[in-house]
């Protein structure tokens, strides 16, 4: 069905005048008559009937008009939305990031990205969660890009040919202990020292869990896991109440009046964070612009200066 013919039909229904409608669209009257006739043949019903020198809608034409007007309106709004999304200055960016990155890195990136006047009309939709949740949203195209840990599979599905992981920045993993804990007198501890105490551990859903597991396994150490939690702030809360110690990313906003953060000396543990993109996914100009900004911002402020977050 020709959308142009539907537009002719809607306008003719309003004017009920062939010559006026033909003039409005800049076409000949025979062309308009042919379009309406073609539409009627396709539908198998008459849409117009003669009324003196003019025409008017038939009963079936009136019913049909309600749906066509609604449909064309939705198509126009869809066209406008796509144009807006494809505008590098007015598009929308759907960004997903893990909980730990919401404390410092992501707010800094957003603040610097929105500073130039040409970026201030861009809009963001944010999603937070663990790595598996975010990568699932990325595969479902609910996120345009994600900042998260590496994952070689999601459930039983390999990410090898589905996602691309670009190394972005590193986080130092530190030990959080209550302020009155015996280790609180130290500035740094070894991994072996940590195993003497009950641990508040990241749950299996966390992107940090396999990283910390591998470190203990490499040194043939067995951690004393007391509780498992997904979110770092919750883990810090348990530590502050003396329920155990924990390995956490060195987060700038952790309340260190009730806990103390210690560096790990043997071995030093880093958490590599990635910019994750879905393969063969069409990126709008705004998303591409933001992706390039993230990479350049991190290279300038972290990688080249050998800084961690």
LINWODA-V974697 format. One record per run of one state. SS is the DSSP state (H for helix, E for strand, L for the rest). FROM is the first residue (numbers start at 1). LEN is the number of residues. If there is no record, write none. Layout:
{{SS	FROM	LEN} {SS	FROM	LEN}}
//
This chain:
{{L	1	2} {H	3	13} {L	16	2} {H	18	8} {L	26	3} {H	29	15} {L	44	4} {E	48	4} {L	52	2} {E	54	4} {L	58	1} {H	59	27} {L	86	6} {E	92	7} {H	99	4} {L	103	2} {H	105	9} {L	114	3} {H	117	3} {L	120	3} {E	123	7} {L	130	1} {H	131	9} {L	140	5} {E	145	4} {L	149	4} {E	153	2} {L	155	2} {E	157	2} {L	159	4} {E	163	16} {L	179	3} {H	182	4} {L	186	2} {E	188	3} {H	191	4} {L	195	3} {E	198	5} {L	203	6} {H	209	10} {L	219	5} {E	224	6} {L	230	2} {H	232	9} {L	241	4} {E	245	5} {L	250	9} {E	259	8} {L	267	2} {E	269	10} {L	279	6} {H	285	19} {L	304	6}}
//
